[in-house]
């Protein structure tokens, strides 16, 4: 069933379905529709209806003159321009495809006085959907055979830049024997540069279209077809869709994939991982081709001892190891799987791995290695010192390939201090919601957006609020004035200058008082004696006077500084938080390989980039290159510090080690004289990067050429010195 859903509003045009067992109509409606169908279409007589959809019917037809020629005739019942255009495009696209597992188109026409029709191959075994609905889950071998055949058909269509966009069990037909599967219904297929697709439509069969289908029909790519193929494989093996709740309109949420064991299907865990990779939400994390997925499945079945009947159709011609300069014990080992592929398989970008795998398979061929080494002999700096035809004079012993990984771990550490009480006046008596007090680590903080240091701030713990009487003023809101102690008045002294005969309480300054000291200073300064005597006769009178307290303005009390006169305090618990960014890197430390030099000489390819909130992903610890980095981070964690955000980026360089010697007795190179070798030591050649850069040891350099260059250099110096000696007397 194909669904076309406009995001505004939700509309559904029912399936223009292929012709096997789709919708059977009954009663007068069907009889009326059949009555309108002509008995012949083109050169074909229509015998009986096979199936129908909302806009089309499929009939079995037989050639009028070639009576043994039975076909399927698809009639378009709708005559609107959009439907006719799509109907014609379906026939046109399908006719371009010549593949044993894609249904064949024999004829197509849009007559003005009848129904538009397409004549196609008749397949009488029904669809995969019908088969599963009737018999339940399929046997493993049959499911893998159908998967392999339809996968090869999709790879072929994708090689012609045609995207099917509706890969579903209803669009896979089986012949009468059930051994041949055919892909059909290219009604909504498109070319990548096609402009006819509506941008606001969701097109495809619900339950089998990809997450990008749900966003827009224009986002659908060949990887979307492979997603549908992965769902079909799961459907054939289990009889069910891979989710507990299938994606549904309007949000189309794609939940986690249920294990096959949930439906009683026991298969190796590696097979489960391969299916999850095909159903990755991110298209770039899926296998780039169906053949790549099938190759991974074949390897998983082989390692588990599971035999499938049919061998791969065309996964690339296997290269035989040729007996050219190879030791009897020569081993050509392909790409060795590492812990990275095992631990992070479902989240890795698949395209670089397919390239690396193809490279490793190519370098297993001794002839390819010979070409690579010969090219090194004749290119680059100091090539005049390199042994010529190196690829043809060495004796190969072992070839082994693997991927070298470079890791980067970014971490944002978050620290939250122990909560402390903070308080503020209960001004305006705000509403305080009653709720359970949270733990400090339960408090939601602003989410981090980048790996940057953040000084943070204080954060109140929800539910920790309480109202108390102010301890300082005991809830009164006021406290005694510290100056007048509540009496509202204070004594102040006011000095008054007067003579000795004056009344009142007088205090004569003593000889050592300030007046005496001042008089002495005046005399010392040469003041006249009569002035000094007059000053000495004066006295200062001091009176004690009660005045209003200026501190409290005569109130005898002050507003409490702690509660600001409210008499109540709101107490809360708060903590301080901050964030600190860390970055660390490492790489696979292989013997004999200078990883830092490799990083400078070749381009690193990104294969993994994942950001995780609230801790470190468990899968990361299974990668040896990340274990040390994670251990250093964990040393800094504690009750007050945790990981707020972490990100891992993994870059890759393909790497091949070739072990060889020069120990065979003689090598004859066409056009040159024989060369005898007696060196049977094992040497190492390193080939790395998709550029296939070569690094060799000193064995690959010609010693005689070096010696010749040395003597030539000395001879040149000698000639120059002789020339200088001859010319010097002339100029002097």
Secondary structure, 3 states (H helix, E strand, C coil): CCEEEECCCCCCCCCCCCCCCCECCCHHHHHHHHHHCCCEECCEEEEEEEEECCCEEEEEEEECCCCCCEEEEEEECCCCHHHHHHHHHHHHHHHCCCCCCECCEEEEECCCCCCEEEEECCCCCCEHHHHHHHHCCCCHHHHHHHHHHHHHHHHHHHHCCEECCCCCHHHEEECCCCCCEEECCCCCCEECCCCCCCCCEEEECCCCCCHHHHHCHHHCCHHHHHHHHHHHHHHHHHCCCCCCCCCCCCCCCCCCCCCHHHHCCCCCHHHHHHHHHHCCCCHHHCCCCHHHHHHHHHHHHHHHCCCCCCCCCCCCCCCCCCCCCEEEEEEEEEECCCHHHHHCHHHCCHHHHHHHHHHHHHHCCHHHHHHHHHHHHCCCCCHHHECCCHHHHCEEEEEEEEEEEEEEEEEEEEEECCCEEEEEECHHHCCCCCCCCCCHHHCCCCCCCCCCCECCCEEECCCCCEEEECCCCCCCCEEECCCCCCCCEEEEEEEEEECCCCCCCCECCCCCCHHHHHHHHHHHCCCCHHHHHHHHCCEEEEEEEEEECCCCCCCCEEECCCCCCCCEEEEEEEEEEEEEEEEEEEECCCCCCCHHHHHHHCCCEEEEEEEEECCCCHHHHHCHHHHHHHHHHHCCCCCCEEEEEEEEEEEEEEEEEEEEEECCCEECCCCCCCEECCEEEEEEEEEECCCCEEECCHHHECHHHHHHHHHHHHHHHHHHHHHHHHHHHHHC
